[in-house]
Amino acid sequence: MRNHDTVYANSITATTMQLIDKLSVLADAAKYDVSCASSGAPKRSSKGKSGLGATNGMGICHSFTPDGRCVALLKILLTNFCLYDCQYCVNRRSSDVPRARFTPEEVVSLTLDFYRRNCISGLFLSSGIIRSADYTMEQLVRVARLLREEHEFRGYIHLKTIPDADPLLIAEAGRYADRLSVNIELPTETSLSRNTQGVMLIRLAPEKQVVTIKQAMHTIHQGETEASAERRAPRFAPAGQSTQMIVGADNTDDSTILHTAQSLYGSYRLRRVYYSAFSPIPHSPNTVPFAAPPLMREHRLYQADFLMRGYGFKAGELLSGPGNLALDIDPKLAWALAHRDQFPVDLNRAEPTMIARIPGIGMLSAKRLVDLRRQKRIRFEDLTRLRCSLEKAKPFVITQDYRPSLAGQESAMLRQHLRDTPAQLALW
């Protein structure tokens, strides 16, 4: 009996170690995909029911890394084997990185084990392309189906969609997952394919086509629209869809990136566009840069994206022509300095939308100021109570008892006064 127990224990240990080895490879490979926020999930609970797991209406992101990335999800690849040879990807076909592959059952087991240990609240699952796009998508859907139907898992599931997969598979994924993402990765079509004359351009992703990526986005958007139109229809990706663009892998400027994001928000109702600074990888091909772009550039793009989603800014307002966002000042301040004719703004008379465009005053503070002025005249001390950024706001506002002394100061001098103080490695 003891011999049998020893053999069994050894087999279990070997299996566990093999699984841990796979996890170390495939979790590390997944870190380059940043489109994994979990906000927008519907309220769902296993309390008083069978199954396990829960989500709430506020999302399930419990902890974040210093750069703002969510770490509450089990974020892994099904496999980092890949038929594609995207030049900017560490898992490209020609790369010599260690490879591994999970079975759908192993992913399910890991998800449930980590959840029971209170380490995660959900799953983010992506994959390299193996055999075919359809086969890969079938494997991803199988994981979600096993979790939802066999184990009654009610936690959060985010699936990476394979663009070339059959639309029926993408539609099936939407019935199990809370969020779907289709990564466009490169913001311009020329970075993915050929032009109309067939002349070779920047072939960073030779197997990918913008057409199939947008078709997948359309399939998801159509599923969302149909589900919302029919009251009794089953939920379809209730947390919506997202995408990711890589910054700095080609010479695309911020203006093009923001206009692409604006188009995606408008055409497919994406919940989020994520920006990932290109990370050089060992033995990179000559088609990609040898150095990463400044991380501050990624940060400024996130700020600009937030202004478009929450403040009503258009991409053309933030960057009127080709070029990149300034690194030393935030996009809102840059816009204000470029439109000095609209400032200073009288907080007792201005429209709420204009108040929200004042540097140092957020949307919530703008709403509170509008509510407050129904009761009394706004004074400068009210900005202090609302904890607005006074240093940034002072040159751009007028209150009952305050008029800026710097109102007539040239924008160049004002910029020098308000720009972020350089700190070691801050821009890089």
Sequence and secondary structure as in RCSB ss.txt:
>XXXX:A:sequence
MRNHDTVYANSITATTMQLIDKLSVLADAAKYDVSCASSGAPKRSSKGKSGLGATNGMGICHSFTPDGRCVALLK
ILLTNFCLYDCQYCVNRRSSDVPRARFTPEEVVSLTLDFYRRNCISGLFLSSGIIRSADYTMEQLVRVARLLREE
HEFRGYIHLKTIPDADPLLIAEAGRYADRLSVNIELPTETSLSRNTQGVMLIRLAPEKQVVTIKQAMHTIHQGET
EASAERRAPRFAPAGQSTQMIVGADNTDDSTILHTAQSLYGSYRLRRVYYSAFSPIPHSPNTVPFAAPPLMREHR
LYQADFLMRGYGFKAGELLSGPGNLALDIDPKLAWALAHRDQFPVDLNRAEPTMIARIPGIGMLSAKRLVDLRRQ
KRIRFEDLTRLRCSLEKAKPFVITQDYRPSLAGQESAMLRQHLRDTPAQLALW
>XXXX:A:secstr
 HHHHHHHHHHHHHHHHHHHHHHHHHHHHGGG      TT   EE TTSSSB EE TT     B TTS B SEEE
EESB   S   TT TT TT      B  HHHHHHHHHHHHHTTS SEEEEE    S HHHHHHHHHHHHHIIIII
S B SEEEEE  TTS HHHHHHHHHH SEEE   BSSSGGGTS  TT      SSTT  HHHHHHHHHHHHHHHH
HHHHSTTS    TT EEEEEEESSSS  HHHHHHHHHHHHHHH  SEEEEEE    TT  TTS SS   HHHHHH
HHHHHHHHHHS   HHHH SSSS   SSS HHHHHHHHTGGG SEETTTS HHHHHTSTT  HHHHHHHHHHTTT
S   HHHHHHTT  HHHHGGGEEBTTB  TTTTS HHHHHHHHS    TTS  
